[in-house]
Amino acid sequence: MTTPDHPSPAPDAPEPRYNDRAYRSPSGIAGGVLLLAIVCWLGIDALVTGEGRTPWLALATMIMLVPLVAAFTLRPAVFADERRLRVRNPLRVVVLPWGAVETFRSGYSNEVVDTAGAKYQLWAVPVSLRARKRAARKEARGEAKGAAAARRGDPHLGRPAEAAVPSRDMGAVATGPVRAHTDQIMDELRQLHESRAKDARSQGGATVRWAYEIVGPAAAGAVLLAVLLAAG
Protein backbone atom coordinates (compact mmCIF):
# COMPACT_ATOMS: atom_id res chain seq x y z
CA MET A 1 0.00 0.00 0.00
CA THR A 2 1.49 3.29 -1.00
CA THR A 3 0.84 6.61 0.62
CA PRO A 4 -0.36 9.35 -1.67
CA ASP A 5 2.12 12.03 -2.44
CA HIS A 6 1.31 15.31 -0.76
CA PRO A 7 1.82 18.34 -2.95
CA SER A 8 4.73 20.43 -1.81
CA PRO A 9 3.77 23.88 -0.54
CA ALA A 10 4.02 26.62 -3.08
CA PRO A 11 7.16 28.70 -2.65
CA ASP A 12 6.69 32.13 -1.20
CA ALA A 13 6.24 34.82 -3.76
CA PRO A 14 9.45 36.79 -4.20
CA GLU A 15 9.44 40.21 -2.64
CA PRO A 16 9.39 43.09 -5.08
CA ARG A 17 12.83 44.49 -5.78
CA TYR A 18 13.57 48.13 -6.31
CA ASN A 19 16.23 49.32 -8.68
CA ASP A 20 19.00 51.31 -7.04
CA ARG A 21 18.49 54.99 -7.68
CA ALA A 22 21.15 57.68 -7.84
CA TYR A 23 20.41 61.40 -7.78
CA ARG A 24 22.91 64.13 -8.67
CA SER A 25 22.77 67.79 -9.61
CA PRO A 26 23.57 68.24 -13.33
CA SER A 27 24.13 71.98 -12.87
CA GLY A 28 26.50 71.33 -9.97
CA ILE A 29 28.52 68.86 -12.02
CA ALA A 30 28.73 71.26 -14.97
CA GLY A 31 29.83 74.10 -12.71
CA GLY A 32 32.40 71.89 -11.00
CA VAL A 33 33.96 70.79 -14.27
CA LEU A 34 34.23 74.43 -15.36
CA LEU A 35 35.78 75.54 -12.05
CA LEU A 36 38.26 72.66 -12.04
CA ALA A 37 39.29 73.50 -15.60
CA ILE A 38 39.93 77.14 -14.62
CA VAL A 39 41.87 76.22 -11.45
CA CYS A 40 44.02 73.67 -13.26
CA TRP A 41 44.66 76.01 -16.19
CA LEU A 42 45.78 78.89 -13.99
CA GLY A 43 47.71 76.64 -11.62
CA ILE A 44 49.61 74.76 -14.31
CA ASP A 45 50.40 78.03 -16.09
CA ALA A 46 51.85 79.43 -12.83
CA LEU A 47 53.86 76.23 -12.27
CA VAL A 48 55.37 76.37 -15.74
CA THR A 49 55.97 80.10 -16.19
CA GLY A 50 56.14 81.35 -12.61
CA GLU A 51 59.34 82.50 -10.91
CA GLY A 52 60.54 82.46 -7.33
CA ARG A 53 57.91 81.29 -4.89
CA THR A 54 55.09 81.54 -7.43
CA PRO A 55 55.18 77.85 -8.48
CA TRP A 56 55.09 76.73 -4.85
CA LEU A 57 52.21 79.05 -4.06
CA ALA A 58 50.35 77.79 -7.12
CA LEU A 59 50.98 74.18 -6.13
CA ALA A 60 49.73 74.74 -2.55
CA THR A 61 46.65 76.56 -3.84
CA MET A 62 45.83 73.74 -6.25
CA ILE A 63 46.25 71.10 -3.54
CA MET A 64 43.80 73.03 -1.38
CA LEU A 65 41.24 74.06 -3.99
CA VAL A 66 40.91 71.01 -6.24
CA PRO A 67 39.57 68.67 -3.50
CA LEU A 68 37.21 71.36 -2.18
CA VAL A 69 35.82 72.22 -5.61
CA ALA A 70 35.32 68.54 -6.40
CA ALA A 71 33.72 67.94 -2.99
CA PHE A 72 31.12 70.69 -3.32
CA THR A 73 30.26 70.15 -6.99
CA LEU A 74 31.09 66.66 -8.31
CA ARG A 75 30.91 64.58 -5.13
CA PRO A 76 27.35 65.19 -3.78
CA ALA A 77 24.97 62.34 -4.57
CA VAL A 78 22.01 60.52 -3.02
CA PHE A 79 21.70 56.75 -3.44
CA ALA A 80 18.50 54.88 -2.59
CA ASP A 81 17.87 51.14 -2.69
CA GLU A 82 15.38 48.79 -1.05
CA ARG A 83 17.21 48.77 2.30
CA ARG A 84 18.76 52.16 2.91
CA LEU A 85 19.38 55.74 1.89
CA ARG A 86 22.99 56.84 1.41
CA VAL A 87 23.67 60.57 1.34
CA ARG A 88 27.09 61.62 0.04
CA ASN A 89 27.60 65.24 0.98
CA PRO A 90 30.78 67.29 0.41
CA LEU A 91 32.52 66.32 3.66
CA ARG A 92 30.42 63.46 5.04
CA VAL A 93 28.71 60.24 4.02
CA VAL A 94 25.48 59.45 5.89
CA VAL A 95 23.91 55.99 5.69
CA LEU A 96 20.31 55.72 6.89
CA PRO A 97 18.35 52.45 6.84
CA TRP A 98 14.78 53.25 5.84
CA GLY A 99 13.61 52.33 9.33
CA ALA A 100 15.85 55.08 10.74
CA VAL A 101 14.32 57.79 8.53
CA GLU A 102 11.67 59.87 10.23
CA THR A 103 10.70 62.24 7.43
CA PHE A 104 11.87 64.37 4.51
CA ARG A 105 11.61 68.16 4.60
CA SER A 106 11.59 70.62 1.73
CA GLY A 107 11.93 74.33 2.31
CA TYR A 108 14.83 76.47 1.18
CA SER A 109 16.83 73.22 1.22
CA ASN A 110 15.94 69.53 1.05
CA GLU A 111 16.67 67.56 4.22
CA VAL A 112 16.20 64.10 5.67
CA VAL A 113 15.47 63.75 9.39
CA ASP A 114 16.26 60.53 11.25
CA THR A 115 14.35 59.07 14.19
CA ALA A 116 16.85 60.60 16.63
CA GLY A 117 16.01 64.09 15.36
CA ALA A 118 19.27 64.69 13.46
CA LYS A 119 18.91 66.58 10.18
CA TYR A 120 21.06 65.99 7.10
CA GLN A 121 20.95 68.25 4.09
CA LEU A 122 20.71 66.65 0.64
CA TRP A 123 23.37 68.59 -1.27
CA ALA A 124 22.72 66.59 -4.45
CA VAL A 125 19.05 67.64 -4.51
CA PRO A 126 19.16 71.44 -4.26
CA VAL A 127 16.00 73.51 -4.09
CA SER A 128 15.37 75.78 -7.06
CA LEU A 129 12.83 78.49 -6.22
CA ARG A 130 12.91 79.55 -9.85
CA ALA A 131 11.94 76.03 -10.98
CA ARG A 132 9.13 75.95 -8.42
CA LYS A 133 7.74 79.26 -9.70
CA ARG A 134 7.99 78.03 -13.28
CA ALA A 135 6.13 74.83 -12.39
CA ALA A 136 3.46 76.83 -10.55
CA ARG A 137 2.94 79.08 -13.58
CA LYS A 138 2.69 76.05 -15.86
CA GLU A 139 0.12 74.43 -13.58
CA ALA A 140 -1.90 77.64 -13.39
CA ARG A 141 -1.95 77.91 -17.20
CA GLY A 142 -3.08 74.28 -17.46
CA GLU A 143 -5.89 74.83 -14.96
CA ALA A 144 -7.01 77.97 -16.80
CA LYS A 145 -7.12 76.12 -20.13
CA GLY A 146 -9.04 73.25 -18.56
CA ALA A 147 -11.58 75.58 -16.98
CA ALA A 148 -12.06 77.44 -20.26
CA ALA A 149 -12.54 74.17 -22.16
CA ALA A 150 -15.04 72.95 -19.59
CA ARG A 151 -17.09 76.17 -19.92
CA ARG A 152 -17.32 76.17 -23.70
CA GLY A 153 -17.30 72.40 -24.28
CA ASP A 154 -14.97 70.47 -26.57
CA PRO A 155 -15.88 71.25 -30.22
CA HIS A 156 -13.91 68.26 -31.50
CA LEU A 157 -15.90 65.79 -29.41
CA GLY A 158 -19.22 67.56 -29.79
CA ARG A 159 -19.97 67.31 -26.09
CA PRO A 160 -21.78 69.86 -23.96
CA ALA A 161 -19.80 71.89 -21.44
CA GLU A 162 -20.88 69.70 -18.52
CA ALA A 163 -19.42 66.55 -20.12
CA ALA A 164 -16.36 68.07 -21.73
CA VAL A 165 -13.15 66.25 -20.89
CA PRO A 166 -9.91 68.25 -21.05
CA SER A 167 -7.44 66.88 -23.57
CA ARG A 168 -4.09 65.36 -22.57
CA ASP A 169 -2.11 68.40 -23.64
CA MET A 170 -3.68 70.57 -20.93
CA GLY A 171 -0.91 69.83 -18.46
CA ALA A 172 -1.97 69.85 -14.85
CA VAL A 173 -5.65 69.16 -15.58
CA ALA A 174 -5.00 65.74 -17.13
CA THR A 175 -1.67 64.74 -15.67
CA GLY A 176 -1.89 66.07 -12.11
CA PRO A 177 0.00 68.85 -10.36
CA VAL A 178 3.12 70.17 -12.06
CA ARG A 179 6.18 69.76 -9.83
CA ALA A 180 9.74 71.04 -10.03
CA HIS A 181 12.30 68.33 -10.79
CA THR A 182 13.88 68.29 -7.32
CA ASP A 183 10.41 68.21 -5.71
CA GLN A 184 9.64 65.15 -7.83
CA ILE A 185 12.81 63.50 -6.49
CA MET A 186 11.73 64.22 -2.92
CA ASP A 187 8.31 62.70 -3.68
CA GLU A 188 10.03 59.53 -4.95
CA LEU A 189 12.15 59.30 -1.80
CA ARG A 190 9.08 59.74 0.40
CA GLN A 191 7.24 56.98 -1.45
CA LEU A 192 10.21 54.64 -1.18
CA HIS A 193 10.49 55.38 2.54
CA GLU A 194 6.80 54.68 3.12
CA SER A 195 7.02 51.34 1.32
CA ARG A 196 10.26 50.10 2.96
CA ALA A 197 10.31 51.62 6.47
CA LYS A 198 8.62 48.60 8.10
CA ASP A 199 10.74 45.96 6.38
CA ALA A 200 12.89 43.92 8.79
CA ARG A 201 15.93 44.31 6.55
CA SER A 202 15.64 48.10 6.58
CA GLN A 203 16.19 48.57 10.30
CA GLY A 204 19.21 49.95 12.13
CA GLY A 205 20.79 53.20 13.14
CA ALA A 206 22.33 56.03 11.17
CA THR A 207 26.06 55.98 10.48
CA VAL A 208 28.13 59.04 9.59
CA ARG A 209 31.64 58.97 8.12
CA TRP A 210 33.81 61.98 7.45
CA ALA A 211 35.34 62.22 3.97
CA TYR A 212 38.99 62.19 5.01
CA GLU A 213 40.01 61.74 1.37
CA ILE A 214 38.74 65.31 0.88
CA VAL A 215 39.60 66.87 4.24
CA GLY A 216 43.18 65.53 4.32
CA PRO A 217 44.49 66.96 1.01
CA ALA A 218 42.60 70.24 1.47
CA ALA A 219 44.04 70.69 4.97
CA ALA A 220 47.54 69.83 3.76
CA GLY A 221 47.28 72.39 0.97
CA ALA A 222 45.99 75.04 3.38
CA VAL A 223 48.86 74.43 5.81
CA LEU A 224 51.45 74.54 3.03
CA LEU A 225 49.94 77.77 1.67
CA ALA A 226 49.93 79.33 5.15
CA VAL A 227 53.58 78.39 5.70
CA LEU A 228 54.65 79.86 2.36
CA LEU A 229 52.76 83.09 3.02
CA ALA A 230 54.17 83.37 6.54
CA ALA A 231 57.70 82.76 5.31
CA GLY A 232 57.39 85.81 3.11
C-alpha positions, 0 to 999 in steps of 0.5 A: 500500500502506497501513501499518496504524495502530498503536494509540496507547498508553493514557494513564497512569492518573491518580494518586489525588488527596487532598482537602485536609484542615484540622484545628482545635480547636473548643474553642480557637475557642470559648474564643478567641471568648469571651475576645475578647468579654470583652477588647473589652467591657472595653476599649471600656467603658474607652475610652468611660467612662474618664478621664485615662490610663485610655483610653490604658491600655485601648487599649494593653492591647487592642492587646497582648492581642487579637493574642495571644488570637487567635494562641493560640486562633483561629489554630492549624490544621493543613493537609494535602494530597497534597504537604505538611503545613502547621502554623500555630501561634500565632507560626510557620508550618511547611511540611513536604513529606511527604518531610521528615517523619520521624514523628509523636509523641503523648504529652502533646502531639502533635508532628511530627518532621522528618528533621533532628530538629526537633520542631514541636508541633501546637497545633491538635490538642491532647491530651485525656487525659480523652478518651483515658480515656473512649475506653478505658472505652468500648472496655473496655465493648465488649470485655466485652459481646462476651466475654459474648455469645460465652460465652452465644451470640446468642439472636437468631441461635440460634447456639452460643457458639462461633459467636456473632458480636457485633452491630454495636452492641458498639463496639470488638468490631465496629468496632475499637479506640475512639480519642479524636478527636485520636488519630484525627487523628494516625492520619490524618496518619500514613497520609497520610505513609506514602502520600505520603512517597516521591512525587517531588513531596513532597520538599524541606526544612522552611520556618519563617516567623514570624507577624510580623502577630501579633508586631508588633502585640502588641509595639507594644501591650506597648511602649506599655503599658510607656511609659504605666506608666513615665510614671506 
